[in-house]
Amino acid sequence: MSVNIDLAFTVTGVADEPQAWAIVRALQELMYEEDIADQVTIGVAVDDAGSYFVSGDSDFPLGTSRFYLWQPHFEGVFAATVAAVAAGAEPQVRWGYPDEEY
C-alpha cells in the first residue's frame, strides 16, 4: 500500500555559501539516486543573522510504497550525505501526511 508523503528538510550550521552549494549538489545527487529528483526543489538562503542554510521540499506529495521502510533509510542516507560534505552542519528532515491533514 502506498501513502502520500510531504518531504521538507533544512540544513543549518553551514559554514559559508560555497559549502551551502556543495550541500545542494550532494543532495541533488541523493534525490536522483532515490528517484525523486524531479519532485524535490532544493535551494540556498540566508537567515536574519546572515548565516547560510539549505532547504528543500517536495513540490507535491510523494506517492511512496512501504514508507515505514524507506523513511529510516532516507533519513540515514540524508544525514550521511550532509556529513560527507559539511561535518558540522545539522540536517533536519520533516515529513507531512497530507491524507491525514485534509
Secondary structure, DSSP 8 states (H G I E B T S, - for coil): -EEEEEEEEEEE---SHHHHHHHHHHHHHHHHHTT-GGGEEEEEEE-TTS-EEEEEEESS-EEEESHHHHHHHHHHHHHHHHHHH-TT-EEEEEEE-HHHH-
